[in-house]
Amino acid sequence: MDSKYLITSSRVRLARNVRGLPFPEKLYGEGVYNVILKGATEAADFEYDFYNMGQLSELERNALVEKHLISRGLVARDQIGAVIIKKDGRVSVMVNEEDHIRAQCIAEGLNLEYCYDVINAYDDRLSERLDIAYDSEFGYLTSCITNLGTGMRASCMMFLPALTLAGQMKHVARLLGQKGLTIRGVYGEGSDAEGRLYQISNSCSLGVTEGQILSGVKDAVLKIAEDEAECRYRIFEAEGPYNFEDKVFRAYGVLTSARVLTSKEFMDHMATVKMGISLGVMPITATEKLDGLILNAQPANLCLMEGGRELSAYERDVARAKFVRETLEKLK
């Protein structure tokens, strides 16, 4: 089974702080803010969009969270928070979230090494412009102790419908914990695994190298992908081709015909359809467009597509159904 049906995306994030300055929680003064911001923007060797949190509406901020470009933590920093986003969306640099700088690169599929190379190059340029807090014993100093050391978090987003249906996710989480890794929902710590999407990442970065973190996450992800693929085939065989295909096409029928579609309905049916695609039941190959559809069908992004006005839950469900129908029609 092609890994694109199992591993949705890869991400590498680095946390950095300026020596001598308090962490953002205690940071005050426009002059200090400008020093950090100047270094962050000058280190960007790419075209980008810049957003000051205080100048964005709550809707606009939440839309960026839904697309994994900023965190919930940055949303609350309306006085000192900002973000730099590369035009193609692959790189984003949060300023004054938990740390002074949190820079990340996201890529489709299993591409941890690529993400690391991109964000490490940004880090090199950043270090030429700012005096980054580093200790010979503890490594890069960060606001959260779990980021001490390399300051790096490497993660992959995985689509695991079969292991979820088989009740294996607690077992997966236990095995990952034994390897110094963790599993979370689609939006990180404390979030649910909507659409059977899970985030696998290293849980600490002290006492290990960047290379060890990357290889540890990659090896674990590949093993989980292998187990997930086997589990999908077992489910297909247990249900039988007609019953399985019926379930997939019923889900697709709802997505292409419904006039009102809740977020849970959408995510559940999309998970069924994507599983069917991976097993050759559905003749759709553009899985990356389906993943993009999932991001754009979230509440805040739907509101922005409807002119930026606040929608009631029912209005969002109507807008979601229309958007999903129109998008899937183009993929036929």
C-alpha positions as CSV (number, residue, x, y, z in Angstrom):
1,M,0.0,0.0,0.0
2,D,1.3,3.4,-1.0
3,S,2.5,5.4,2.1
4,K,0.5,8.5,0.9
5,Y,-2.6,6.6,2.1
6,L,-1.1,6.2,5.5
7,I,1.1,9.2,6.3
8,T,-0.5,12.5,5.5
9,S,2.3,14.9,6.3
10,S,5.6,15.5,8.1
11,R,6.6,18.5,10.3
12,V,9.8,19.6,12.0
13,R,9.6,22.5,14.5
14,L,12.4,24.3,16.3
15,A,12.0,26.4,19.5
16,R,14.5,29.2,20.0
17,N,14.9,32.1,22.5
18,V,17.0,35.2,22.7
19,R,19.7,35.2,25.4
20,G,19.0,37.6,28.3
21,L,15.3,38.2,27.5
22,P,12.4,36.8,29.6
23,F,10.1,34.2,27.9
24,P,7.1,35.6,26.2
25,E,4.9,35.0,29.2
26,K,6.8,37.8,31.0
27,L,7.9,39.8,28.0
28,Y,7.0,43.5,27.9
29,G,8.0,46.4,25.7
30,E,7.7,47.2,22.0
31,G,11.4,47.6,21.6
32,V,12.2,44.1,22.8
33,Y,9.4,42.7,20.6
34,N,10.8,44.5,17.6
35,V,14.3,43.0,18.2
36,I,12.9,39.5,18.0
37,L,10.6,40.3,15.1
38,K,13.5,41.9,13.1
39,G,15.7,38.8,13.5
40,A,12.9,36.5,12.6
41,T,11.9,38.3,9.4
42,E,15.5,39.0,8.2
43,A,16.2,35.2,8.5
44,A,13.4,34.5,6.0
45,D,15.0,34.0,2.6
46,F,11.5,33.4,1.0
47,E,8.5,35.4,0.1
48,Y,6.1,35.5,3.0
49,D,2.9,36.9,4.5
50,F,3.2,38.6,7.9
51,Y,0.3,38.7,10.4
52,N,0.3,40.5,13.8
53,M,-2.1,38.6,16.1
54,G,-3.6,41.8,17.4
55,Q,-4.6,42.9,13.9
56,L,-6.4,39.7,13.0
57,S,-10.0,38.9,13.8
58,E,-10.7,35.8,16.0
59,L,-12.0,34.1,12.9
60,E,-8.8,34.7,11.0
61,R,-6.7,33.5,13.8
62,N,-8.7,30.3,14.2
63,A,-8.5,29.7,10.5
64,L,-4.7,29.7,10.7
65,V,-4.9,27.2,13.6
66,E,-7.2,24.9,11.6
67,K,-4.5,24.9,8.8
68,H,-1.8,24.0,11.4
69,L,0.1,27.3,10.6
70,I,-0.2,28.7,14.2
71,S,-1.0,27.2,17.6
72,R,-3.8,27.9,20.1
73,G,-1.1,29.4,22.3
74,L,-0.2,32.1,19.7
75,V,-3.9,33.0,19.3
76,A,-3.9,34.3,22.9
77,R,-0.8,36.6,22.3
78,D,-2.7,39.4,20.8
79,Q,-0.3,42.0,22.2
80,I,3.1,40.5,21.3
81,G,2.3,37.6,19.0
82,A,3.0,37.4,15.2
83,V,3.5,34.9,12.5
84,I,5.5,34.8,9.3
85,I,4.1,32.3,6.7
86,K,5.8,31.4,3.5
87,K,3.6,32.0,0.5
88,D,3.3,28.2,-0.2
89,G,2.3,27.5,3.4
90,R,5.2,25.1,4.0
91,V,7.1,27.3,6.5
92,S,5.7,29.3,9.3
93,V,7.5,31.1,12.1
94,M,5.6,32.0,15.2
95,V,6.9,35.0,17.2
96,N,6.3,35.0,21.0
97,E,4.2,32.0,21.4
98,E,5.7,29.9,24.3
99,D,9.1,30.7,23.1
100,H,10.5,33.8,21.3
101,I,10.7,31.9,18.0
102,R,9.0,28.6,16.9
103,A,9.8,27.9,13.3
104,Q,8.3,24.9,11.5
105,C,8.3,23.3,8.0
106,I,5.5,21.0,6.9
107,A,5.5,18.8,3.8
108,E,3.2,16.1,2.3
109,G,3.8,12.5,3.1
110,L,6.9,11.1,4.9
111,N,9.4,13.9,4.4
112,L,11.0,14.5,7.8
113,E,14.6,15.0,6.4
114,Y,13.4,17.6,3.9
115,C,11.5,19.5,6.6
116,Y,14.6,19.4,8.8
117,D,16.9,20.7,6.1
118,V,14.6,23.6,5.4
119,I,14.0,24.7,9.0
120,N,17.7,24.0,10.0
121,A,18.8,26.4,7.2
122,Y,16.4,29.0,8.6
123,D,17.8,28.4,12.1
124,D,21.3,29.0,10.8
125,R,20.3,32.4,9.4
126,L,18.4,33.2,12.6
127,S,21.5,32.5,14.7
128,E,23.5,35.0,12.6
129,R,21.0,37.7,13.6
130,L,20.1,36.9,17.2
131,D,22.1,35.8,20.2
132,I,20.2,32.5,20.8
133,A,20.1,31.1,24.4
134,Y,22.2,28.0,24.5
135,D,23.8,26.2,27.4
136,S,26.7,23.7,27.1
137,E,25.0,21.2,29.4
138,F,21.3,21.6,28.6
139,G,21.4,22.7,25.0
140,Y,18.9,25.2,23.7
141,L,17.0,26.8,26.5
142,T,13.2,26.8,26.1
143,S,10.1,27.7,28.2
144,C,9.0,24.1,28.4
145,I,11.4,21.5,29.8
146,T,10.4,18.9,27.3
147,N,11.9,21.1,24.5
148,L,15.3,21.5,26.3
149,G,18.2,20.2,24.3
150,T,17.8,20.3,20.6
151,G,14.6,22.3,20.9
152,M,13.2,20.1,18.1
153,R,9.9,18.4,17.7
154,A,9.6,16.1,14.7
155,S,6.2,14.7,13.9
156,C,4.1,12.9,11.3
157,M,0.3,13.1,10.8
158,M,-1.0,9.6,10.2
159,F,-4.4,8.3,9.0
160,L,-5.2,5.3,11.1
161,P,-8.8,4.2,10.6
162,A,-8.2,0.4,10.7
163,L,-6.2,0.4,14.0
164,T,-8.8,2.7,15.5
165,L,-11.7,0.4,14.5
166,A,-9.7,-2.5,15.8
167,G,-9.3,-0.9,19.2
168,Q,-5.5,-0.9,18.9
169,M,-4.7,2.8,19.6
170,K,-4.1,2.4,23.3
171,H,-1.6,-0.4,22.5
172,V,0.1,1.8,19.9
173,A,0.3,4.7,22.4
174,R,1.9,2.4,25.0
175,L,4.5,1.1,22.6
176,L,5.3,4.7,21.4
177,G,5.8,5.8,25.0
178,Q,8.4,3.1,25.6
179,K,10.4,4.6,22.7
180,G,10.2,8.2,24.0
181,L,7.5,9.1,21.5
182,T,3.9,10.3,21.9
183,I,0.6,10.3,20.0
184,R,-1.9,13.1,20.0
185,G,-5.0,14.2,18.1
186,V,-4.9,16.2,14.9
187,Y,-4.4,19.6,16.6
188,G,-1.8,18.4,19.2
189,E,-2.0,17.9,22.9
190,G,-5.5,17.6,24.3
191,S,-7.2,17.4,20.9
192,D,-9.3,14.6,19.5
193,A,-8.3,12.3,16.7
194,E,-10.9,13.7,14.2
195,G,-11.2,11.8,11.0
196,R,-8.9,9.0,12.5
197,L,-5.9,11.4,12.1
198,Y,-3.1,11.2,14.7
199,Q,0.1,13.1,15.3
200,I,3.2,11.0,16.2
201,S,6.2,12.9,17.6
202,N,9.2,12.8,19.9
203,S,8.3,13.6,23.6
204,C,11.6,15.1,24.6
205,S,14.7,16.5,23.0
206,L,17.3,16.4,25.8
207,G,20.2,13.9,25.5
208,V,19.5,13.0,21.9
209,T,20.7,14.4,18.6
210,E,18.5,15.8,15.8
211,G,19.4,12.8,13.7
212,Q,18.3,10.4,16.4
213,I,15.0,12.2,16.8
214,L,14.3,12.1,13.1
215,S,15.2,8.4,12.7
216,G,13.3,7.4,15.9
217,V,10.1,9.1,14.6
218,K,10.5,7.8,11.1
219,D,11.1,4.2,12.2
220,A,8.1,4.2,14.4
221,V,5.9,5.8,11.8
222,L,6.9,3.2,9.2
223,K,6.1,0.4,11.6
224,I,2.7,1.8,12.4
225,A,2.0,2.3,8.7
226,E,2.8,-1.4,8.1
227,D,0.5,-2.4,10.9
228,E,-2.3,-0.1,9.7
229,A,-2.0,-1.5,6.1
230,E,-2.3,-5.1,7.3
231,C,-5.2,-4.2,9.5
232,R,-7.0,-2.6,6.6
233,Y,-6.7,-5.7,4.5
234,R,-7.9,-7.8,7.4
235,I,-11.0,-5.6,7.8
236,F,-11.7,-5.8,4.0
237,E,-11.5,-9.6,4.0
238,A,-13.6,-9.9,7.2
239,E,-16.4,-7.7,5.9
240,G,-16.2,-9.1,2.3
241,P,-15.9,-7.0,-0.8
242,Y,-19.6,-6.2,-1.3
243,N,-20.2,-5.1,2.3
244,F,-17.0,-3.1,2.4
245,E,-17.7,-1.4,-1.0
246,D,-21.3,-0.7,0.1
247,K,-20.1,1.1,3.2
248,V,-17.6,3.2,1.2
249,F,-20.0,4.2,-1.5
250,R,-22.7,5.0,1.0
251,A,-20.3,7.4,2.8
252,Y,-19.3,8.9,-0.6
253,G,-23.0,9.2,-1.5
254,V,-23.6,11.3,1.7
255,L,-20.6,13.5,1.0
256,T,-21.7,14.2,-2.6
257,S,-25.4,14.6,-1.9
258,A,-26.0,15.9,1.6
259,R,-27.4,19.4,1.9
260,V,-26.6,19.6,5.7
261,L,-23.3,18.1,6.9
262,T,-22.0,18.3,10.5
263,S,-18.3,18.3,11.2
264,K,-18.4,14.9,12.8
265,E,-20.4,13.4,9.9
266,F,-18.0,14.9,7.4
267,M,-14.9,13.6,9.2
268,D,-16.4,10.1,9.7
269,H,-17.5,9.7,6.1
270,M,-14.3,11.1,4.8
271,A,-12.3,8.6,6.8
272,T,-14.4,5.8,5.3
273,V,-13.9,7.1,1.8
274,K,-10.2,7.6,2.2
275,M,-9.9,4.0,3.5
276,G,-11.8,2.8,0.5
277,I,-9.5,4.7,-1.9
278,S,-6.4,3.1,-0.3
279,L,-7.9,-0.4,-1.0
280,G,-8.7,0.4,-4.6
281,V,-12.5,0.6,-4.0
282,M,-12.8,4.3,-5.0
283,P,-11.3,5.6,-8.3
284,I,-9.8,8.7,-6.7
285,T,-6.1,9.2,-6.6
286,A,-5.7,12.9,-5.5
287,T,-5.6,12.1,-1.8
288,E,-3.7,15.4,-1.1
289,K,-6.7,17.3,-2.4
290,L,-8.9,15.4,0.0
291,D,-6.6,16.3,2.9
292,G,-6.9,20.0,1.7
293,L,-10.7,19.6,1.7
294,I,-10.6,18.5,5.3
295,L,-8.7,21.6,6.4
296,N,-10.9,24.0,4.4
297,A,-14.1,22.4,5.7
298,Q,-13.3,23.4,9.3
299,P,-15.5,26.0,11.0
300,A,-13.4,29.2,10.8
301,N,-12.3,28.5,7.2
302,L,-15.9,27.9,6.2
303,C,-16.8,31.3,7.7
304,L,-14.0,33.0,5.8
305,M,-15.2,31.4,2.5
306,E,-18.7,32.8,3.3
307,G,-17.5,36.4,3.3
308,G,-15.8,36.4,6.7
309,R,-19.1,36.6,8.7
310,E,-19.8,34.5,11.8
311,L,-22.1,31.6,10.9
312,S,-24.4,29.6,13.2
313,A,-23.6,25.9,13.6
314,Y,-26.5,25.1,11.2
315,E,-25.3,27.6,8.6
316,R,-21.8,26.1,8.8
317,D,-23.2,22.7,8.2
318,V,-25.1,23.9,5.1
319,A,-21.9,25.7,3.9
320,R,-19.8,22.6,4.5
321,A,-22.2,20.3,2.6
322,K,-22.1,22.7,-0.4
323,F,-18.3,23.1,-0.3
324,V,-17.8,19.3,0.0
325,R,-20.2,18.5,-2.9
326,E,-18.6,21.0,-5.2
327,T,-15.0,20.0,-4.4
328,L,-15.7,16.2,-4.8
329,E,-17.5,16.9,-8.1
330,K,-14.2,18.4,-9.5
331,L,-12.3,15.2,-8.4
332,K,-14.5,12.8,-10.5
